[in-house]
């Protein structure tokens, strides 16, 4: 059995302001309308014989991930999840996945580990590489995929190899060293994709990092699993997961094991690691400019502009990256795109929401968008999926007015049960228990006006919740 394991996490800090903590890089939409996560799912789902895809992701991203998978899973493959309470690097994720697969399918099941935020253009070449990797894995090898270098790239780690034999892993080189690697023909980009049997990986973890394996095993034993139609989710226990050492699978196992093999391949692979890499996915005009969205340019060369909502105008500029979102604007030199992560780091240090969420925030029941806010007021647009419900909750510091724009709202407001139709409204005083439910078959759209001394999202007490957030 071959089980693709999708690792969906990370901050994608070099792709701010589109990538944020609760909307990381895998959820970014490309020009064709699909996200990187959807493409990763399809990449695994289209391989012969695959009947299950296991995803390791953050608990906060579970419902968002489910929503991404639904339109690209017409065959109804089993989607199983390992839900992390917080990030713990790739060694913890791989250890938990190998233990889970061993428990459900045995030592001989083959895991194909795929990062959720990479792009592969040649599916046929990828499938051929997986066939080679699987054959090696079934011989007890731990397999990595080496990508044929397309240039002297300094942003990737490299693998020195001859055929399938790995000589060594090397860190990201400087430019001159990268040129030497390219000229030698013996070095390959480290793709971060791996293939191995559950038994082989667990044996390597036991030998090279037994603390990681022991802590991951203890965590799984103390975690709960829920099964539904076509779905299985294991929510990892937070207290025991915190005991798993923080390390990458490269350092913990791949650079130490003697069972390592490499499949050399040319897949049209990119890790989409910067805005320069994103820009290269679009075709340039005669002046070297690449645009997604709305832009007017005069005397402008070699720029990448992305703006879906507002018009961007440029005059007399060159070599710029301009990324416009509803609540943040990035302007960067094209040759410094790797340093965008410094802005993300500053926002995180300052505790600014722009590192974490967009103006539109996804929730299990739908979305809300902050339309305007100021001293002691905030206005939101709320969209609730058919049949979905917000938690039964209460706020200490704010009152709320709810107005129905479209659809039907079933509302608990204190001791009252209310049914509201389009253009009707209700007022919820601070301290009242309340709940919003969409009983209809179309999306419910509401306008919420908050007022009060404190309007933070943490002013919420949940009494009942369909999504386990009480």
C-alpha positions in Angstrom: 0.0 0.0 0.0 1.2 3.5 -0.9 0.1 6.3 1.3 0.9 9.9 0.4 1.6 11.9 3.5 1.1 15.7 3.0 2.9 18.0 5.5 0.9 21.2 5.6 2.3 23.8 7.9 4.9 26.5 8.3 4.4 30.3 8.2 5.6 31.0 4.6 7.0 34.2 6.0 8.9 35.0 2.7 5.5 35.2 1.0 3.9 37.8 3.3 1.4 39.5 3.0 -0.5 36.8 1.2 0.9 34.0 3.4 0.1 34.4 7.2 0.2 32.2 10.2 -3.5 31.1 9.9 -3.4 31.3 6.1 0.1 29.8 5.3 1.7 29.2 1.9 -0.1 26.0 1.1 -3.4 27.9 0.9 -2.1 30.5 -1.6 -4.0 30.5 -4.9 -2.1 30.4 -8.1 -3.2 31.9 -11.4 -5.3 28.9 -12.3 -7.4 29.3 -9.1 -6.0 26.2 -7.3 -4.0 26.3 -4.1 -0.6 24.7 -3.6 -2.3 22.3 -1.1 -4.9 21.2 -3.7 -2.2 20.5 -6.2 -0.3 18.5 -3.6 -3.4 16.4 -2.9 -4.0 15.8 -6.6 -0.4 14.9 -7.1 -0.7 12.1 -4.5 -4.3 11.1 -5.4 -3.4 10.5 -9.1 -0.7 7.9 -8.3 -1.8 4.3 -9.1 -3.4 2.4 -6.3 -3.6 5.2 -3.8 -6.8 4.9 -1.6 -5.9 7.1 1.4 -4.1 10.4 1.9 -2.7 11.2 5.3 -2.3 14.9 6.2 -0.3 16.3 9.1 -1.4 19.8 9.9 -2.2 22.3 12.7 -5.4 21.8 14.5 -6.4 25.4 13.6 -6.1 24.5 9.9 -8.1 21.3 9.9 -11.5 22.7 8.6 -9.8 24.9 6.1 -7.8 21.9 4.8 -11.0 19.9 4.5 -12.6 22.7 2.5 -9.6 22.7 0.2 -9.7 18.9 -0.4 -13.4 18.6 -1.1 -13.5 20.0 -4.7 -10.4 18.0 -5.7 -11.4 14.6 -4.2 -14.2 13.4 -6.6 -13.2 9.7 -6.1 -13.9 10.1 -2.3 -10.4 8.9 -1.2 -10.1 8.4 2.5 -8.6 11.5 4.0 -7.0 10.9 7.4 -5.4 13.6 9.5 -2.9 14.0 12.3 -3.7 17.3 14.0 -0.9 19.1 15.8 -1.7 21.5 18.6 1.4 23.6 17.5 4.4 23.3 15.1 7.1 20.8 16.1 9.2 20.5 12.9 9.2 17.7 10.4 10.8 14.9 12.5 7.8 14.9 14.9 5.4 15.0 11.9 7.1 12.1 10.2 7.5 10.0 13.3 3.8 10.4 14.1 2.8 9.6 10.5 5.0 6.4 10.5 3.5 5.3 13.8 0.0 5.9 12.6 0.5 4.1 9.3 2.2 1.2 11.1 -0.8 0.9 13.5 -3.4 0.9 10.7 -1.5 -0.8 7.8 1.5 -2.5 9.1 5.3 -2.2 8.8 5.3 -2.8 5.0 3.1 0.1 4.0 5.0 2.7 2.0 4.8 6.4 3.0 5.4 9.1 0.4 6.1 12.3 2.2 5.1 15.4 0.2 5.4 19.1 1.4 2.1 20.9 0.8 3.7 24.1 -0.5 5.8 22.8 -3.5 4.9 22.9 -7.2 5.6 20.1 -9.7 4.8 20.8 -13.3 5.5 17.3 -14.8 3.1 14.8 -13.2 4.2 12.0 -15.5 7.9 12.4 -14.5 6.8 12.6 -10.8 4.9 9.3 -11.1 7.9 7.6 -12.7 10.2 8.9 -9.9 7.7 7.5 -7.3 7.8 4.1 -9.0 11.6 4.1 -8.6 11.4 5.3 -5.0 8.8 2.8 -4.1 10.9 -0.1 -5.4 13.9 1.1 -3.3 11.7 1.6 -0.3 10.4 -1.9 -0.5 14.0 -3.1 -0.3 14.3 -1.3 3.1 15.9 1.9 1.8 15.0 5.4 3.0 14.6 7.4 -0.2 14.9 11.1 -1.0 14.2 12.8 -4.3 17.0 14.9 -5.8 16.1 17.6 -8.3 18.3 18.3 -11.2 19.6 21.9 -10.7 18.5 24.5 -13.2 21.1 27.0 -12.0 23.4 28.0 -9.2 20.7 28.4 -6.6 21.8 29.5 -3.1 18.4 29.1 -1.4 18.3 25.2 -1.5 20.2 22.5 0.3 22.1 20.0 -2.0 22.7 16.3 -2.1 25.9 14.9 -3.5 25.2 11.6 -5.2 26.2 9.1 -7.9 23.1 7.4 -9.3 21.0 6.3 -6.3 24.0 6.4 -3.9 24.0 9.4 -1.6 27.5 10.7 -0.6 26.4 13.6 1.6 23.9 16.3 2.3 25.2 19.9 2.2 23.7 23.1 3.5 22.7 26.1 1.3 25.9 27.2 -0.4 27.2 30.6 -1.4 27.0 31.6 -5.0 30.5 30.5 -6.0 30.1 27.1 -4.3 26.7 26.6 -6.0 28.4 27.3 -9.4 30.9 24.6 -8.6 28.2 22.2 -7.6 26.4 22.8 -10.9 29.5 22.4 -13.0 30.4 19.1 -11.3 27.1 17.3 -12.3 27.2 15.4 -9.0 24.9 17.6 -6.9 21.1 17.8 -6.8 18.7 20.0 -5.0 17.2 18.6 -1.9 13.4 18.5 -2.6 12.2 17.6 0.9 10.2 14.7 -0.5 10.8 11.2 0.9 9.7 7.6 0.5 10.1 4.7 2.9 8.2 1.9 4.6 6.7 2.5 8.0 9.0 -0.2 9.5 12.2 1.2 8.0 11.6 4.7 9.2 10.7 3.6 12.7 13.8 1.5 12.9 15.9 4.6 11.8 14.2 6.8 14.3 14.9 4.3 17.0 18.6 4.2 16.1 19.3 7.9 15.5 16.8 9.8 17.6 15.1 7.5 20.1 13.8 10.4 22.2 11.7 11.7 19.2 10.3 8.3 18.6 9.5 7.6 22.2 7.8 11.0 22.7 5.8 10.7 19.5 4.6 7.1 20.5 3.6 8.4 23.9 1.7 11.3 22.3 -0.2 9.0 19.9 -1.2 6.7 22.8 -2.7 9.6 24.6 -4.4 11.1 21.6 -8.0 10.6 20.5 -9.2 9.5 17.1 -12.6 10.2 15.5 -13.8 8.4 12.4 -16.6 9.6 10.0 -17.6 8.9 6.4 -14.4 9.0 4.3 -12.6 10.8 7.2 -10.4 9.9 10.1 -8.8 12.5 12.4 -6.4 12.1 15.3 -6.0 15.1 17.5 -2.5 14.9 19.0 -2.4 15.5 22.8 -0.9 18.9 23.5 0.8 18.1 26.8 2.7 15.0 25.5 3.3 16.6 22.0 5.2 19.4 23.7 7.7 16.7 24.9 8.7 15.7 21.4 12.1 17.3 20.6 12.0 20.0 17.9 14.1 18.8 14.9 13.9 18.4 11.2 13.7 14.9 9.6 16.8 15.8 7.5 19.0 16.4 10.6 17.3 13.7 12.8 17.5 10.8 10.2 18.3 11.5 6.6 21.9 12.8 7.2 22.7 10.0 9.6 21.1 6.8 8.1 23.2 4.3 6.1 20.0 3.2 4.3 19.7 6.4 2.4 19.1 6.3 -1.4 18.2 9.1 -3.9 16.1 9.1 -7.0 17.4 11.8 -9.4 14.7 13.5 -11.3 13.6 16.5 -13.4 10.0 17.3 -12.5 9.6 21.0 -13.2 9.9 21.4 -9.4 9.8 24.6 -7.4 9.4 25.2 -3.7 7.8 28.6 -4.4 10.1 30.1 -1.8 9.9 33.7 -2.6 7.9 36.3 -4.5 10.5 36.1 -7.3 9.7 32.4 -7.7 6.0 33.2 -7.7 6.5 35.8 -10.4 8.3 33.4 -12.6 5.1 31.3 -12.9 3.6 34.1 -14.9 4.6 35.1 -18.5 6.5 38.3 -18.8 5.5 41.1 -21.1 7.9 42.9 -23.5 9.3 44.9 -20.6 9.9 41.9 -18.3 6.8 42.8 -16.1 4.6 40.1 -14.7 1.1 41.0 -13.4 -1.7 39.2 -11.6 -4.7 41.4 -11.1 -5.0 45.0 -12.0 -2.1 47.3 -12.9 -1.3 50.2 -15.2 2.4 50.7 -15.9 4.4 53.5 -17.5 8.2 53.3 -17.9 8.2 50.2 -15.8 10.5 47.2 -16.2 11.2 43.8 -14.6 8.5 44.1 -11.9 6.1 41.6 -10.4 2.7 43.0 -9.4 -0.1 41.2 -7.7 -3.3 43.0 -6.8 -6.7 41.3 -7.0 -8.8 44.1 -5.5 -7.3 47.5 -6.2 -5.7 49.1 -9.2 -1.9 49.6 -8.9 -0.2 52.3 -11.0 3.6 52.4 -11.5 5.8 55.1 -13.2 9.5 55.1 -13.7 10.4 52.0 -11.6 12.3 48.8 -12.1 13.0 45.5 -10.3 10.2 45.8 -7.8 7.8 43.3 -6.2 4.4 44.9 -5.4 1.9 42.8 -3.5 -1.3 44.5 -2.5 -3.9 42.9 -0.2 -6.9 44.5 1.5 -5.0 45.2 4.7 -1.3 45.3 3.8 1.0 46.4 1.0 4.5 45.0 0.2 7.0 46.9 -1.9 10.4 45.1 -2.2 13.4 45.1 -4.4 13.1 42.0 -6.7 16.7 40.9 -5.7 15.9 41.1 -2.0 12.8 38.9 -2.0 14.2 36.4 0.5 14.3 39.2 3.1 10.5 39.7 3.1 10.6 37.3 6.1 12.2 40.2 8.1 8.9 42.2 7.8 6.9 39.1 9.0 9.3 38.7 12.0 8.9 42.4 13.0 5.1 42.1 12.8 5.2 39.0 15.0 7.5 40.7 17.5 5.1 43.7 17.6 2.1 41.4 18.1 0.5 42.9 15.0 -2.5 40.9 13.6 -1.1 41.2 10.0 1.4 38.4 10.6 -1.4 36.0 11.7 -4.7 36.7 9.9 -6.1 38.4 6.8 -9.0 40.8 6.9 -11.1 37.8 5.8 -10.8 35.1 8.4 -11.8 31.4 7.8 -13.7 29.6 10.5 -15.2 26.0 10.5 -18.6 27.5 9.9 -17.7 30.0 7.2 -15.8 33.3 7.1 -15.9 36.8 8.5 -14.4 40.0 7.0 -13.6 43.1 8.9 -15.0 45.9 6.9 -14.2 48.8 9.2 -13.1 49.4 12.7 -12.3 52.3 15.0 -12.4 53.4 18.6 -15.1 51.2 20.3 -16.6 49.9 17.1 -16.1 47.2 14.5 -18.1 46.2 11.4 -17.9 42.7 10.0 -19.4 40.8 7.1 -20.2 37.2 8.3 -20.9 34.3 5.9 -22.2 31.0 7.3 -22.3 27.8 5.3 -25.7 26.0 4.9 -26.4 23.9 8.0 -23.5 25.4 9.9 -23.6 27.0 13.3 -21.4 29.3 15.4 -20.8 28.3 19.0 -23.2 29.2 21.8 -21.1 32.0 23.3 -21.0 35.2 25.3 -18.9 38.4 25.3 -18.0 40.4 28.4 -17.1 43.7 26.9 -19.1 44.2 23.6 -22.6 44.2 22.4 -23.6 43.3 18.8 -26.2 44.2 16.2 -26.9 41.5 13.6 -28.5 42.4 10.2 -29.4 39.7 7.7 -28.3 40.6 4.1 -29.4 37.3 2.5 -30.5 33.9 3.6 -32.2 32.8 6.8 -30.8 33.1 10.3 -31.9 31.0 13.3 -30.6 32.9 16.4 -30.4 32.2 20.1 -30.4 35.6 21.9 -30.5 35.1 25.7 -33.8 33.3 26.4 -35.2 33.9 22.9 -35.1 31.7 19.8 -35.5 34.0 16.8 -35.9 33.4 13.0 -34.7 36.3 10.9 -35.1 36.9 7.2 -33.5 39.3 4.8 -33.4 42.9 6.1 -34.4 41.9 9.6 -32.1 42.4 12.6 -31.5 41.7 16.3 -29.5 43.3 19.2 -27.4 41.2 21.5 -26.3 43.0 24.7 -23.0 42.2 26.4 -23.3 39.3 28.7 -26.1 37.5 26.7 -25.6 34.0 25.6 -26.1 33.9 21.8 -25.7 31.6 18.8 -26.1 32.0 15.0 -27.2 29.1 12.9 -27.9 28.8 9.1 -30.9 26.5 8.8 -31.1 27.1 5.0 -29.6 25.5 1.9 -27.8 28.7 0.7 -25.1 30.8 2.4 -26.3 33.1 5.1 -24.8 36.6 4.8 -24.9 38.9 7.9 -23.6 42.3 8.8 -22.4 42.5 12.4 -21.8 45.8 14.2 -19.8 45.5 17.4 -19.6 48.3 20.0 -17.9 48.3 23.4 -14.7 49.1 25.3 -12.9 46.0 24.1 -13.4 44.3 20.8 -10.6 41.7 20.7 -11.4 38.2 19.3 -10.3 36.7 22.7 -13.3 38.2 24.4 -15.4 35.1 23.9 -16.7 32.4 26.3 -17.9 29.3 24.5 -20.6 27.0 26.1 -21.4 24.7 23.3 -19.5 24.2 20.0 -19.9 21.7 17.1 -16.1 21.9 16.3 -14.6 21.0 19.7 -13.5 24.6 20.6 -15.2 24.8 24.1 
